[in-house]
C-alpha cells in the first residue's frame, strides 16, 4: 500500500506543480481585490508527505482551502481543523494528522464560498482543465 500511495501522491504533486508552472492563476479576475494576501492559488497538502499509509484509519474530504490552509500549504489547519482534530481524538482516539488522510474537493484556495464557482469556471476557461 505504501508504494501505491506514494505513486498517487507524487502524481498529484506533479500535476499541481505543472498547473503552478504553466498558469498564472493570480491573474484570474476572481483573485483581484481580495481582503487578504494571496500566497498560493493551489494548495498541495504538505501533510501528505508525513502520512504513513498503513496508519490511515479514515479519509476525510474537506471543502476548499481557506486563508490558513493557503498560508501553511496544508489542509484543515484553521478553526475547522482544530474542531475536527478534537472530535477525532475524543471520539475515536485518532491523531488527526497521522491517522486521517485529509484531502479537499477543491484545491483552489479561496475563503468566499460563492466565488468558488467563479474560480472553477475561470480556471477551466483559462486552462482547459
Secondary structure as UniProt FT lines:
FT   HELIX           2..22
FT   HELIX           25..27
FT   HELIX           29..31
FT   TURN            32..33
FT   HELIX           46..50
FT   HELIX           53..55
FT   STRAND          58..64
FT   HELIX           67..72
FT   HELIX           79..92
FT   TURN            96..99
FT   STRAND          100..106
FT   TURN            113..114
FT   HELIX           115..127
//
